[in-house]
């Protein structure tokens, strides 16, 4: 039987409410093959093509010794010629689906493997002993920062369990423009039907999914000190969970039996168990945290003893991760007893800073520039609300309802009218336009950094963002940091000083003070700089405190800007 005929028998497709919905049947590789047939153009234009070079450009745009071409080339060679092939060899039993998808879509297998292993490989390459010195700060650019929450019992309007999830991933653009809901009907013995919410070309279900037993799954990345080159890729472990687990205890058992490459968490909810867990995992340890009083929230911050092994976190990153947990809890607490799927969806798009109360573009809010997918599960009714906005952040757009029990019952020729719901509605005038302009800056810095003028483009987009939405003090600080890195020191000083007119978080305020002090140092105003460095006594974050102490001891020099690592998701830097 030719592939086209086989695909016709095992797959269905609908374009529904602005997103792709497909149903695929058979073995894992047959389902991947059908997926690629149905969405060949989108697969070629999507995540697989974008992610394969992500780690290479993190290396090539890295600080310190990584600025030397010969060092870059050597590490890229090691990454492409040794590390990825080794991971392919170690995980060969899991790779049939991606081989099938690559063949049908006409993509290089090696590129697809690089995309599949991108997050795990990034964790590995930065922590291997032979690379630890050169790459000690590498993953501090383009970090994932997802948000999940589960409510049940007296939190919800009808007592039913609800689970929500923002997928925040630094592949802004390719992911959200091809949002895809995938109904998987596996033929493997014991495998459960499951629905994945993903993007065209992602051949695994274990990122955001719900299975026939009502278990929901959301995967979260962490950066920790422990890695294992003998571990299994997290997406394949997650696939096992969503296709096999019938209860929370079953899911935990699956995780305990497998070694991971890096550090991860699964947030899993079960209406049958009337509970939810965050399964926090290093390569060798598995810790389980249950919902408390009908509520569970998680970001990319371990909340068990594994927190001690977290690595590569800046103050703003930690601040942001903790603040989003607090923000989600606070927002949902206000509606306790009245929460339904739509209210939960609107929380995913919220732009209010829990510390200052301001609507802002970035920093300490659930909705961020890298939010490429927003999803709410209502497993007892088999309903899913899926974001339809084709650009991040997705929670400020509309959501479409997917009734997983009834979706395919309508005959193929009939019209299935989508039920749409609005997401978060900003109060502040200009916020949407400001968010869109800031997204352009993010893409220029993180997605288009193979272009020679990417840094100048980023700064220009930040200038435009400030014109469109001048009331976010975090954006003023961010513009100042980028201008500072570009040696536009007078312009940077102006941005830092202007940020004083607006509310900013406590930590970002200290970041601003550090870089304003350095700008004054470079302008020959040492006494004014010293008065700002002296604020170190109030700083608790070790890296930032040490940077301010260093400024007290010695004048800052412009050549030191080469050490700064910028991530536009946070108004801070990962190296000072």
C-alpha positions as CSV (number, residue, x, y, z in Angstrom):
1,X,0.0,0.0,0.0
2,X,1.4,3.4,-0.9
3,X,2.0,5.9,1.9
4,X,-0.8,8.3,0.7
5,X,-3.4,5.5,0.9
6,X,-2.1,4.3,4.2
7,X,-2.3,7.8,5.6
8,X,-5.9,8.3,4.4
9,X,-6.9,5.3,6.4
10,X,-5.2,6.3,9.7
11,X,-5.7,10.0,9.9
12,X,-8.2,12.8,9.9
13,X,-7.8,16.6,9.7
14,X,-9.9,19.7,10.5
15,X,-9.1,23.4,10.7
16,X,-11.1,24.5,13.7
17,X,-11.3,27.9,15.3
18,X,-7.9,28.9,13.8
19,X,-5.9,25.9,14.8
20,X,-5.1,22.5,13.3
21,X,-6.8,19.4,14.7
22,X,-5.7,16.0,13.6
23,X,-6.5,12.4,14.5
24,X,-3.8,9.7,13.9
25,X,-4.0,6.0,14.5
26,X,-1.5,3.1,14.6
27,X,1.9,2.6,16.0
28,X,4.0,5.6,17.1
29,X,5.9,5.8,13.8
30,X,2.6,5.3,11.8
31,X,1.1,8.2,13.7
32,X,4.1,10.4,13.1
33,X,4.0,9.6,9.4
34,X,0.3,10.5,9.2
35,X,1.0,13.7,11.1
36,X,3.6,14.7,8.6
37,X,1.4,13.8,5.6
38,X,-1.5,15.9,6.9
39,X,0.7,19.0,7.8
40,X,3.7,18.6,5.6
41,X,4.0,22.3,4.8
42,X,3.5,23.4,8.4
43,X,6.0,20.7,9.6
44,X,8.7,22.0,7.3
45,X,8.0,25.6,8.4
46,X,7.7,24.9,12.1
47,X,9.4,23.9,15.2
48,X,11.7,21.2,13.9
49,X,13.3,23.6,11.4
50,X,13.7,26.3,14.1
51,X,15.0,24.4,17.0
52,X,17.8,22.5,15.4
53,X,20.2,25.5,15.3
54,X,19.1,27.0,18.7
55,X,22.0,25.5,20.7
56,X,24.5,26.3,18.1
57,X,23.6,30.0,18.2
58,X,23.6,30.0,22.0
59,X,27.2,28.8,21.7
60,X,28.2,31.3,19.0
61,X,26.6,34.2,20.9
62,X,28.1,33.2,24.2
63,X,30.3,35.3,26.5
64,X,34.0,35.2,27.3
65,X,36.1,32.6,25.4
66,X,33.1,31.7,23.3
67,X,33.6,35.0,21.4
68,X,36.6,33.4,19.7
69,X,35.7,31.7,16.4
70,X,38.1,28.7,16.9
71,X,36.5,28.0,20.3
72,X,33.0,28.3,18.9
73,X,33.8,26.0,16.0
74,X,35.4,23.4,18.3
75,X,32.4,23.2,20.6
76,X,29.9,23.2,17.8
77,X,31.9,20.3,16.2
78,X,31.8,18.4,19.6
79,X,28.1,19.1,19.9
80,X,27.1,18.0,16.3
81,X,29.6,15.2,15.8
82,X,29.8,13.6,19.2
83,X,27.0,14.6,21.6
84,X,24.0,14.5,19.4
85,X,25.1,11.2,17.7
86,X,25.7,9.7,21.1
87,X,22.2,10.7,22.3
88,X,20.8,9.3,19.1
89,X,22.6,6.0,19.8
90,X,21.5,5.9,23.5
91,X,17.8,6.6,22.6
92,X,17.6,4.8,19.3
93,X,14.6,2.7,20.4
94,X,12.6,6.0,20.8
95,X,13.4,7.6,17.5
96,X,11.3,5.7,14.9
97,X,8.6,8.4,15.0
98,X,10.9,11.2,14.3
99,X,12.7,9.3,11.5
100,X,9.2,8.7,9.9
101,X,8.2,12.3,10.2
102,X,11.5,13.5,8.8
103,X,11.2,11.2,5.8
104,X,7.7,12.3,4.9
105,X,8.3,16.0,5.5
106,X,11.6,15.9,3.5
107,X,13.6,17.1,6.5
108,X,17.1,16.0,7.5
109,X,17.1,13.4,10.2
110,X,20.1,14.9,11.9
111,X,18.3,18.3,12.1
112,X,15.2,16.7,13.6
113,X,17.4,14.8,16.2
114,X,19.0,18.1,17.2
115,X,15.5,19.6,17.6
116,X,14.2,16.7,19.7
117,X,17.3,16.7,22.0
118,X,17.6,20.5,22.2
119,X,16.7,21.1,25.8
120,X,18.4,18.0,27.2
121,X,21.5,18.6,25.1
122,X,21.7,22.1,26.3
123,X,21.6,20.9,29.9
124,X,24.3,18.3,29.1
125,X,26.7,20.4,27.2
126,X,26.8,23.1,29.9
127,X,27.5,20.7,32.7
128,X,29.9,18.1,31.2
129,X,33.2,18.4,33.0
130,X,35.2,19.1,29.9
131,X,32.9,22.0,29.0
132,X,32.0,23.4,32.4
133,X,34.5,26.2,32.3
134,X,33.8,27.4,28.8
135,X,30.1,27.0,29.0
136,X,29.3,27.6,32.6
137,X,26.8,30.3,31.7
138,X,25.6,29.1,28.4
139,X,22.0,28.0,29.3
140,X,21.4,31.4,30.8
141,X,20.0,32.7,27.5
142,X,16.6,31.7,26.2
143,X,15.4,29.8,29.2
144,X,12.0,28.1,29.4
145,X,9.7,29.4,32.1
146,X,6.3,27.6,32.0
147,X,3.4,28.0,34.4
148,X,0.9,25.4,35.5
149,X,-1.9,25.3,38.1
150,X,-4.5,22.8,39.2
151,X,-7.7,23.5,41.2
152,X,-10.4,21.2,42.5
153,X,-12.9,20.8,45.2
154,X,-14.2,24.1,46.7
155,X,-12.0,26.1,44.4
156,X,-14.1,25.5,41.3
157,X,-17.7,26.4,40.6
158,X,-18.9,22.8,40.3
159,X,-16.2,21.0,42.3
160,X,-14.6,19.5,39.2
161,X,-10.9,19.4,38.7
162,X,-9.3,22.0,36.3
163,X,-5.7,22.1,35.1
164,X,-4.1,24.9,33.2
165,X,-0.8,25.4,31.5
166,X,1.3,28.1,29.8
167,X,4.0,26.6,27.6
168,X,6.8,29.2,27.7
169,X,9.5,28.2,25.3
170,X,12.2,30.3,23.5
171,X,11.0,29.3,20.0
172,X,8.8,32.4,19.5
173,X,7.1,32.4,16.1
174,X,7.4,28.9,14.7
175,X,5.5,27.3,17.5
176,X,2.4,29.4,18.0
177,X,1.7,30.0,14.3
178,X,1.1,26.2,13.8
179,X,-0.8,25.3,17.0
180,X,-2.0,21.7,16.6
181,X,-4.3,19.4,18.7
182,X,-3.4,15.8,18.1
183,X,-5.8,12.9,18.9
184,X,-3.6,9.9,19.2
185,X,-5.2,6.4,18.9
186,X,-2.2,4.1,19.5
187,X,-2.2,0.4,18.5
188,X,0.6,-0.6,20.9
189,X,-0.6,-3.1,23.5
190,X,-1.8,-1.4,26.7
191,X,-1.4,2.1,25.2
192,X,-4.1,4.6,26.1
193,X,-5.7,7.1,23.6
194,X,-4.5,10.6,24.4
195,X,-4.8,14.1,23.1
196,X,-1.7,16.3,22.8
197,X,-1.8,20.1,22.5
198,X,1.4,21.0,20.6
199,X,2.7,22.4,17.3
200,X,2.9,21.0,13.8
201,X,6.0,18.7,13.6
202,X,6.4,17.9,17.3
203,X,6.3,14.0,17.1
204,X,5.8,13.4,20.8
205,X,2.8,14.0,23.0
206,X,4.4,14.4,26.4
207,X,4.6,18.2,26.7
208,X,0.9,19.2,27.2
209,X,-1.6,16.3,27.1
210,X,-4.6,14.5,28.5
211,X,-5.3,10.7,28.3
212,X,-8.4,8.5,28.2
213,X,-8.2,8.1,32.0
214,X,-8.4,11.8,32.5
215,X,-4.8,12.3,33.5
216,X,-3.4,15.7,32.4
217,X,0.3,16.3,31.9
218,X,2.4,19.5,31.7
219,X,6.2,19.2,31.4
220,X,8.6,21.8,32.9
221,X,12.3,22.2,32.4
222,X,14.8,23.0,35.2
223,X,18.5,23.7,35.1
224,X,20.4,21.8,37.8
225,X,23.9,20.8,38.7
226,X,23.4,17.1,38.0
227,X,23.2,15.7,34.5
228,X,23.5,12.2,33.1
229,X,24.8,11.2,29.6
230,X,23.2,7.8,30.2
231,X,19.7,9.2,30.8
232,X,16.6,9.1,28.5
233,X,15.2,12.1,26.7
234,X,12.4,13.6,28.8
235,X,9.9,13.8,26.0
236,X,10.0,10.0,25.7
237,X,9.5,9.5,29.4
238,X,6.6,11.9,29.3
239,X,5.2,10.0,26.3
240,X,5.3,6.8,28.4
241,X,3.4,8.6,31.2
242,X,0.6,10.0,29.1
243,X,0.1,6.8,27.1
244,X,0.4,4.3,30.0
245,X,-0.5,5.9,33.3
246,X,-4.0,5.3,34.7
247,X,-3.5,7.0,38.1
248,X,-1.1,9.4,39.8
249,X,0.7,6.6,41.6
250,X,1.2,4.8,38.2
251,X,2.7,8.0,36.8
252,X,5.0,8.3,39.7
253,X,6.1,4.7,39.3
254,X,6.9,5.2,35.6
255,X,9.1,8.2,36.5
256,X,10.9,6.5,39.3
257,X,12.0,3.6,37.1
258,X,13.7,5.8,34.5
259,X,16.9,7.9,34.6
260,X,16.7,11.4,33.0
261,X,19.4,13.3,31.1
262,X,18.6,16.6,32.9
263,X,16.3,18.2,35.5
264,X,12.6,18.3,34.9
265,X,9.1,18.3,36.5
266,X,5.8,16.9,35.4
267,X,2.6,18.5,36.7
268,X,0.0,15.7,36.6
269,X,-3.7,15.9,37.6
270,X,-6.2,13.2,38.0
271,X,-10.0,13.7,38.5
272,X,-10.3,10.1,39.6
273,X,-7.7,10.6,42.3
274,X,-9.1,14.1,43.0
275,X,-5.5,15.2,43.4
276,X,-2.6,16.5,41.5
277,X,1.2,16.1,41.8
278,X,4.3,17.9,40.8
279,X,6.9,15.1,40.1
280,X,10.3,16.9,40.4
281,X,13.2,15.0,38.9
282,X,17.0,15.2,38.6
283,X,18.7,12.5,36.7
284,X,18.8,10.2,39.7
285,X,16.2,11.5,42.1
286,X,12.4,11.7,42.0
287,X,10.5,13.9,44.5
288,X,6.7,14.2,44.6
289,X,4.7,17.1,45.8
290,X,0.9,16.8,46.2
291,X,-1.8,19.5,45.9
292,X,-2.6,21.2,49.2
293,X,-6.1,22.3,50.0
294,X,-7.2,21.6,46.4
295,X,-4.5,23.7,44.8
296,X,-1.2,23.2,43.1
297,X,1.0,25.6,41.2
298,X,4.4,25.1,39.5
299,X,6.8,27.0,37.3
300,X,10.4,26.1,36.6
301,X,11.5,26.3,40.2
302,X,11.8,23.1,42.3
303,X,9.8,23.3,45.5
304,X,11.2,20.2,47.2
305,X,14.7,19.5,48.4
306,X,15.8,19.3,44.8
307,X,15.8,23.1,44.9
308,X,19.2,22.9,46.4
309,X,20.5,21.5,43.2
310,X,19.1,24.2,40.9
311,X,21.8,26.1,39.0
312,X,22.3,29.0,36.6
313,X,19.6,31.1,38.0
314,X,19.7,34.9,38.1
315,X,17.9,37.0,40.7
316,X,15.2,38.1,38.2
317,X,14.8,34.5,36.9
318,X,14.1,33.3,40.5
319,X,12.0,36.4,41.2
320,X,9.9,35.7,38.1
321,X,9.4,32.0,38.8
322,X,8.3,32.6,42.4
323,X,6.2,35.6,41.5
324,X,4.3,33.7,38.8
325,X,3.4,31.0,41.4
326,X,2.2,33.8,43.7
327,X,0.4,35.6,41.0
328,X,-1.5,32.5,39.8
329,X,-2.5,31.6,43.4
330,X,-3.6,35.1,44.1
331,X,-5.6,35.5,41.0
332,X,-7.3,32.2,41.4
333,X,-7.9,32.8,45.1
334,X,-10.0,35.8,44.3
335,X,-12.4,33.6,42.4
336,X,-12.3,30.7,44.8
337,X,-15.6,28.8,44.5
338,X,-16.4,30.4,41.1
339,X,-13.5,29.2,39.0
340,X,-14.4,27.6,35.6
341,X,-12.3,26.9,32.6
342,X,-12.8,30.4,31.1
343,X,-11.8,32.2,34.2
344,X,-8.7,29.9,34.4
345,X,-7.8,30.7,30.8
346,X,-7.9,34.4,31.5
347,X,-5.5,33.9,34.4
348,X,-3.0,32.5,31.9
349,X,-3.0,35.7,30.0
350,X,-2.8,38.1,33.0
351,X,-0.3,40.9,32.8
352,X,-0.6,42.3,36.3
353,X,2.5,42.4,38.5
354,X,1.5,40.9,41.9
355,X,4.2,43.0,43.6
356,X,3.4,46.5,42.2
357,X,-0.1,46.0,40.8
358,X,0.9,47.4,37.4
359,X,0.0,45.9,34.0
360,X,3.3,45.3,32.4
361,X,5.0,43.7,29.4
362,X,7.5,41.6,31.2
363,X,8.6,40.5,34.6
364,X,6.7,38.6,37.4
365,X,3.5,38.0,35.4
366,X,1.9,34.8,34.2
367,X,1.8,35.9,30.5
368,X,5.3,36.3,29.1
369,X,6.8,37.0,25.7
370,X,7.7,33.3,25.3
371,X,4.2,32.0,26.1
372,X,3.7,30.1,22.9
373,X,0.7,28.0,24.0
374,X,-2.0,28.4,26.7
375,X,-4.3,25.5,27.6
376,X,-7.0,24.6,30.1
377,X,-8.1,21.0,30.7
378,X,-11.5,20.0,32.1
379,X,-10.9,16.3,32.2
380,X,-14.2,15.2,33.8
381,X,-16.1,16.7,30.8
382,X,-13.3,15.8,28.4
383,X,-13.1,19.5,27.3
384,X,-10.0,21.4,26.4
385,X,-9.6,25.2,25.9
386,X,-6.7,25.9,23.5
387,X,-5.2,29.3,22.7
388,X,-5.7,30.4,19.0
389,X,-3.6,33.5,18.9
390,X,-0.8,33.0,16.3
391,X,1.8,35.0,18.1
392,X,3.0,35.1,21.7
393,X,1.9,35.7,24.4
394,X,-1.1,33.5,23.5
395,X,-3.2,34.0,26.7
396,X,-4.3,37.5,25.6
397,X,-6.0,36.1,22.5
398,X,-9.1,33.9,22.1
399,X,-9.5,30.2,23.1
400,X,-11.4,27.5,21.2
401,X,-13.1,24.7,23.0
402,X,-12.3,21.1,21.9
403,X,-14.8,18.6,23.1
404,X,-12.6,15.5,22.9
405,X,-15.5,13.1,23.1
406,X,-17.7,14.6,20.5
407,X,-15.3,16.4,18.1
408,X,-15.0,13.6,15.5
409,X,-18.7,12.5,15.7
410,X,-19.7,15.3,13.3
411,X,-19.6,13.9,9.7
412,X,-16.6,15.1,7.7
413,X,-18.7,17.3,5.3
414,X,-20.6,19.0,8.1
415,X,-19.7,22.3,9.6
416,X,-18.6,22.2,13.3
417,X,-19.1,25.7,14.6
418,X,-16.3,26.5,17.0
419,X,-17.1,27.7,20.5
420,X,-14.7,30.6,21.2
421,X,-13.9,32.4,24.5
422,X,-11.9,35.6,25.0
423,X,-8.7,35.4,27.0
424,X,-7.3,38.2,29.3
425,X,-8.5,41.7,28.3
426,X,-5.9,44.3,29.2
427,X,-7.1,47.5,31.0
428,X,-4.1,49.7,30.0
429,X,-4.3,51.4,26.6
430,X,-1.5,50.4,24.4
431,X,-0.5,47.2,26.2
432,X,-1.2,44.9,23.3
433,X,0.7,47.1,20.9
434,X,3.6,47.3,23.3
435,X,3.6,43.6,23.8
436,X,3.7,43.0,20.0
437,X,6.7,45.5,19.6
438,X,8.5,43.8,22.5
439,X,8.0,40.5,20.9
440,X,9.8,41.8,17.8
441,X,12.7,42.8,20.1
442,X,12.8,39.3,21.6
443,X,12.7,37.6,18.2
444,X,15.5,39.8,16.9
445,X,17.8,39.0,19.9
446,X,16.9,35.3,20.4
447,X,15.5,34.0,17.1
448,X,17.2,36.1,14.5
449,X,20.7,36.4,16.1
450,X,22.3,34.8,13.1
451,X,21.9,38.2,11.4
452,X,24.8,40.6,11.7
453,X,22.8,43.6,12.9
454,X,20.5,41.7,15.3
455,X,21.6,43.7,18.4
456,X,20.9,47.1,16.8
457,X,17.5,45.8,15.6
458,X,16.7,44.7,19.1
459,X,17.4,48.2,20.5
460,X,15.3,49.9,17.9
461,X,12.3,47.6,18.7
462,X,12.8,48.4,22.4
463,X,12.7,52.2,21.6
464,X,9.5,51.6,19.7
465,X,8.0,49.6,22.6
466,X,8.7,52.5,25.0
467,X,6.9,54.9,22.7
468,X,3.9,52.6,22.5
469,X,3.8,51.7,26.2
470,X,6.0,54.0,28.3
471,X,4.6,53.0,31.7
472,X,6.4,49.7,32.2
473,X,9.6,50.5,34.2
474,X,10.9,47.0,33.5
475,X,11.1,47.8,29.7
476,X,13.0,51.0,30.5
477,X,15.6,48.9,32.4
478,X,15.7,46.3,29.6
479,X,16.3,49.0,27.0
480,X,19.0,50.4,29.2
481,X,20.7,47.0,29.5
482,X,20.7,46.4,25.7
483,X,22.0,49.9,25.0
484,X,24.7,49.4,27.7
485,X,25.9,46.2,26.0
486,X,26.0,48.0,22.7
487,X,28.2,50.7,24.3
488,X,25.5,53.3,24.0
489,X,26.3,54.4,27.5
490,X,24.6,57.8,27.5
491,X,21.4,56.4,26.1
492,X,21.5,53.6,28.6
493,X,21.9,56.1,31.4
494,X,18.8,57.9,30.2
495,X,16.8,54.7,30.2
496,X,17.9,53.8,33.7
497,X,17.2,57.2,35.1
498,X,13.7,57.3,33.4
499,X,12.8,54.0,35.0
500,X,12.7,55.8,38.3
501,X,9.5,57.4,37.2
502,X,7.7,54.1,37.1
503,X,7.0,51.2,39.5
504,X,9.5,48.3,39.2
505,X,10.1,45.2,41.4
506,X,12.6,45.4,44.2
507,X,15.1,43.1,42.5
508,X,14.9,44.9,39.1
509,X,15.4,48.2,41.1
510,X,18.8,46.9,42.3
511,X,19.7,45.7,38.8
512,X,18.9,49.2,37.5
513,X,21.1,50.7,40.3
514,X,24.1,48.5,39.3
515,X,23.9,49.4,35.6
516,X,23.2,53.0,36.3
517,X,26.3,53.1,38.6
518,X,28.4,51.5,35.8
519,X,27.1,54.1,33.3
520,X,28.1,56.9,35.7
521,X,31.5,55.2,36.2
522,X,32.1,55.3,32.5
523,X,31.0,58.9,32.3
524,X,33.6,59.9,34.9
525,X,31.1,60.4,37.7
526,X,32.7,58.1,40.2
527,X,31.3,59.6,43.4
528,X,27.7,59.3,42.1
529,X,28.4,55.7,41.1
530,X,29.8,54.8,44.5
531,X,26.6,56.0,46.2
532,X,24.6,53.5,44.1
533,X,27.1,50.6,44.5
534,X,26.8,51.2,48.3
535,X,23.3,49.9,48.1
536,X,24.7,46.3,48.0
537,X,23.9,46.0,51.7
538,X,20.2,45.7,50.8
539,X,20.8,43.1,48.1
540,X,20.3,39.4,49.0
541,X,21.0,37.8,45.6
542,X,24.7,36.7,45.7
543,X,25.7,37.4,42.1
544,X,24.2,40.9,42.1
545,X,25.5,41.7,45.6
546,X,29.1,40.7,44.5
547,X,28.9,42.8,41.4
548,X,28.0,45.9,43.4
549,X,30.7,45.2,45.9
550,X,33.2,44.9,43.0
551,X,32.0,48.3,41.8
552,X,32.8,49.8,45.2
553,X,36.3,48.5,45.0
554,X,37.2,49.3,41.4
555,X,35.9,51.5,38.5
556,X,34.0,49.7,35.8
557,X,35.6,49.4,32.3
558,X,33.8,49.2,29.0
559,X,35.6,46.0,28.0
560,X,33.8,44.2,30.7
561,X,30.5,44.4,28.8
562,X,31.6,41.3,26.9
563,X,30.7,39.2,30.0
564,X,27.1,40.3,30.1
565,X,24.4,37.7,29.1
566,X,21.0,39.2,28.2
567,X,17.7,37.3,28.1
568,X,14.8,39.5,27.1
569,X,12.3,37.5,29.1
570,X,13.8,39.1,32.2
571,X,14.7,42.6,33.1
572,X,18.1,41.4,34.4
573,X,21.3,39.8,33.1
574,X,22.6,36.3,33.8
575,X,26.1,37.5,34.2
576,X,27.1,40.9,35.4
